[in-house]
Structures are given as C-alpha cells and as structure tokens.
Amino acid sequence: MTSQQDPTKVAPESTSGAQTAEQTSQSVEAVADPLVALQAELEAALAQVALNKDQVLRAHAEMENVRRRSQDEVSKARKFGIESFAEGLVPVMDSLEAALAQTDQSIEDMKTGLEATLKQLVSAFERNHLKGIAPGAGDKFDPHQHQAIATIPANQPANTIVSTLQKGYLIADRVLRPALVTVSGGPAATT
C-alpha cells in the first residue's frame, strides 16, 4: 500500500485543518476570556467611580447645607440674642411711661412708683446675669473691676477705695463698665 492508500496517513492531513480551526477558536476564546474579564472589571470600576462621585456630591451638598444653617443660626442669635433682656426691660418702660402720664400725683406716690420700677429693672438685670460693681469704702482696689479717677490722701491704707462715684457692671464674669472710684494714696504726709 502506498501512503495515499493508507487511511491512517490521510486522516492526519484532513484533521490538521480542523485542529487549526479549533486551536484558532480556542486561542480566540483564550484571548476573549481575559478581555471579557477586563471589560467586566472596567464596568465595575466605572460603576464604583459613579457611586463615589455621587457620594462626594451628596457630602458636598450636605456640607453646604450645614454651613448655611450655621450662618442662619448665628444671624438669628445676633438679632435675637438680647430678646430675653429686652423682655425684662419692656415692663420697666411701661412703668416709666405710666408714671409720666400721671399729671396729679404726690411726690410720695412718684417715689413709690420709681422704687417699684427700679425693682423691675433689678429683676431684669438679675435674670440676664447683669450684676452691679459697687465697692465700699476701704475695699481693696481691683484694676480689673474698678477705674481710679483720682488718688487722694486718706486715713486708710494705700490702694483702698475712698469712695465710689459711679457703679460698674458685670455681665456674667465680664466687665461691662468698671466702677469709677477714688483711691487712697495713704495717709497725708505731715511736714
């Protein structure tokens, strides 16, 4: 038999084309599988980027909203921060206007009305933590709460208060206005 007549010799030649097509198909599939995987990874990464971008935009919008709300609250606090104090002063104003509207009242009645009005004012001050600074004679001079108008010789130790000319005021622990005082320079020197 010749090689042309032997069927086993012919089969490899005819299957060689089929194998090449199959190998090509497999190599295309081998190349396509990583491409498909890479395409899937790319799509997942793009979806994650879109999600992250959305979250960043939402976070930025929330920060803007918080900033605006904070500014509104600060603005309202500035506008209405003295509301409580003003509510305490309105009755004082009413009392003073009522006193001025009275044309025929005695000095004693006016004094009684002024004392009641002063109590209303003191009450408004206390509710709003406004305290008077009224040092007495002989108290030690405190430069944080007192303002010395003059230093005079007096029969008391140096740096003590001789008299208070005008009360001072504190809001909580902060000096609104120092008390105006005269301070002792010590006993006068005799010659």
QUIMO-V883244 format. One record per residue. RES is the residue in one letter. PHI is phi in radians with two decimals (* if undefined). D_LAST is the distance of its C-alpha to the last C-alpha in whole Angstrom. Layout:
res:RES phi:PHI d_last:D_LAST
res:RES phi:PHI d_last:D_LAST
This chain:
res:M phi:* d_last:160
res:T phi:-1.70 d_last:158
res:S phi:-1.18 d_last:154
res:Q phi:-1.34 d_last:155
res:Q phi:-1.54 d_last:157
res:D phi:-1.38 d_last:154
res:P phi:-1.17 d_last:152
res:T phi:-1.21 d_last:149
res:K phi:-1.38 d_last:149
res:V phi:-1.39 d_last:149
res:A phi:-1.03 d_last:146
res:P phi:-1.08 d_last:143
res:E phi:-1.17 d_last:144
res:S phi:-1.36 d_last:144
res:T phi:-1.38 d_last:141
res:S phi:-1.05 d_last:139
res:G phi:-1.17 d_last:138
res:A phi:-1.20 d_last:137
res:Q phi:-1.15 d_last:135
res:T phi:-1.12 d_last:133
res:A phi:-1.13 d_last:133
res:E phi:-1.18 d_last:131
res:Q phi:-1.13 d_last:129
res:T phi:-1.11 d_last:128
res:S phi:-1.11 d_last:127
res:Q phi:-1.15 d_last:125
res:S phi:-1.19 d_last:123
res:V phi:-1.16 d_last:123
res:E phi:-1.13 d_last:122
res:A phi:-1.12 d_last:120
res:V phi:-1.30 d_last:118
res:A phi:-1.20 d_last:117
res:D phi:-1.02 d_last:116
res:P phi:-1.14 d_last:113
res:L phi:-1.15 d_last:113
res:V phi:-1.13 d_last:113
res:A phi:-1.11 d_last:110
res:L phi:-1.13 d_last:108
res:Q phi:-1.10 d_last:109
res:A phi:-1.16 d_last:108
res:E phi:-1.10 d_last:104
res:L phi:-1.08 d_last:104
res:E phi:-1.10 d_last:104
res:A phi:-1.15 d_last:102
res:A phi:-1.14 d_last:99
res:L phi:-1.14 d_last:99
res:A phi:-1.14 d_last:99
res:Q phi:-1.15 d_last:96
res:V phi:-1.07 d_last:94
res:A phi:-1.11 d_last:95
res:L phi:-1.12 d_last:94
res:N phi:-1.09 d_last:91
res:K phi:-1.09 d_last:90
res:D phi:-1.09 d_last:90
res:Q phi:-1.13 d_last:88
res:V phi:-1.12 d_last:85
res:L phi:-1.10 d_last:86
res:R phi:-1.14 d_last:85
res:A phi:-1.11 d_last:82
res:H phi:-1.10 d_last:81
res:A phi:-1.11 d_last:82
res:E phi:-1.14 d_last:80
res:M phi:-1.08 d_last:77
res:E phi:-1.08 d_last:77
res:N phi:-1.10 d_last:77
res:V phi:-1.11 d_last:74
res:R phi:-1.08 d_last:72
res:R phi:-1.11 d_last:73
res:R phi:-1.10 d_last:72
res:S phi:-1.10 d_last:69
res:Q phi:-1.10 d_last:68
res:D phi:-1.10 d_last:69
res:E phi:-1.13 d_last:67
res:V phi:-1.13 d_last:64
res:S phi:-1.08 d_last:65
res:K phi:-1.14 d_last:66
res:A phi:-1.10 d_last:62
res:R phi:-1.17 d_last:60
res:K phi:-1.20 d_last:62
res:F phi:-1.94 d_last:62
res:G phi:-1.11 d_last:59
res:I phi:-1.69 d_last:57
res:E phi:-0.99 d_last:60
res:S phi:-1.09 d_last:59
res:F phi:-1.13 d_last:56
res:A phi:-1.11 d_last:58
res:E phi:-1.06 d_last:60
res:G phi:-1.30 d_last:57
res:L phi:-1.49 d_last:56
res:V phi:-1.04 d_last:59
res:P phi:-1.09 d_last:59
res:V phi:-1.11 d_last:55
res:M phi:-1.07 d_last:57
res:D phi:-1.03 d_last:60
res:S phi:-1.14 d_last:57
res:L phi:-1.15 d_last:55
res:E phi:-1.12 d_last:58
res:A phi:-1.13 d_last:60
res:A phi:-1.13 d_last:57
res:L phi:-1.21 d_last:57
res:A phi:-1.31 d_last:61
res:Q phi:-1.36 d_last:60
res:T phi:-1.63 d_last:60
res:D phi:-2.08 d_last:60
res:Q phi:-2.23 d_last:58
res:S phi:-1.42 d_last:55
res:I phi:-1.06 d_last:52
res:E phi:-1.12 d_last:52
res:D phi:-1.13 d_last:55
res:M phi:-1.12 d_last:53
res:K phi:-1.11 d_last:50
res:T phi:-1.07 d_last:52
res:G phi:-1.12 d_last:54
res:L phi:-1.14 d_last:51
res:E phi:-1.13 d_last:50
res:A phi:-1.14 d_last:53
res:T phi:-1.15 d_last:53
res:L phi:-1.09 d_last:49
res:K phi:-1.08 d_last:51
res:Q phi:-1.10 d_last:53
res:L phi:-1.15 d_last:51
res:V phi:-1.07 d_last:49
res:S phi:-1.10 d_last:52
res:A phi:-1.10 d_last:53
res:F phi:-1.09 d_last:50
res:E phi:-1.12 d_last:50
res:R phi:-1.11 d_last:54
res:N phi:-1.86 d_last:53
res:H phi:1.06 d_last:50
res:L phi:-1.71 d_last:47
res:K phi:-2.09 d_last:44
res:G phi:-1.42 d_last:41
res:I phi:-1.99 d_last:38
res:A phi:-2.32 d_last:35
res:P phi:-1.23 d_last:32
res:G phi:-1.64 d_last:30
res:A phi:-1.07 d_last:27
res:G phi:1.66 d_last:26
res:D phi:-1.17 d_last:28
res:K phi:-1.23 d_last:28
res:F phi:-1.23 d_last:28
res:D phi:-2.05 d_last:31
res:P phi:-1.14 d_last:31
res:H phi:-1.39 d_last:35
res:Q phi:-2.11 d_last:35
res:H phi:-2.14 d_last:32
res:Q phi:-2.11 d_last:31
res:A phi:-1.38 d_last:27
res:I phi:-1.53 d_last:27
res:A phi:-2.67 d_last:23
res:T phi:-1.96 d_last:20
res:I phi:-2.22 d_last:17
res:P phi:-1.23 d_last:14
res:A phi:-2.61 d_last:16
res:N phi:-1.47 d_last:16
res:Q phi:-2.64 d_last:19
res:P phi:-1.02 d_last:19
res:A phi:-1.10 d_last:19
res:N phi:1.11 d_last:22
res:T phi:-2.05 d_last:24
res:I phi:-1.42 d_last:25
res:V phi:-1.58 d_last:23
res:S phi:-2.68 d_last:26
res:T phi:-1.82 d_last:30
res:L phi:-1.55 d_last:31
res:Q phi:-2.66 d_last:34
res:K phi:-1.12 d_last:36
res:G phi:-1.85 d_last:38
res:Y phi:-2.46 d_last:41
res:L phi:-2.03 d_last:43
res:I phi:-1.91 d_last:47
res:A phi:0.98 d_last:48
res:D phi:-1.97 d_last:45
res:R phi:-1.78 d_last:44
res:V phi:-1.30 d_last:41
res:L phi:-1.48 d_last:43
res:R phi:-2.58 d_last:40
res:P phi:-1.27 d_last:36
res:A phi:-1.29 d_last:34
res:L phi:-1.55 d_last:31
res:V phi:-2.37 d_last:28
res:T phi:-1.83 d_last:24
res:V phi:-2.07 d_last:22
res:S phi:-1.33 d_last:19
res:G phi:-1.67 d_last:17
res:G phi:1.80 d_last:15
res:P phi:-1.08 d_last:12
res:A phi:-1.16 d_last:10
res:A phi:-1.34 d_last:7
res:T phi:-1.77 d_last:4
res:T phi:-1.96 d_last:0
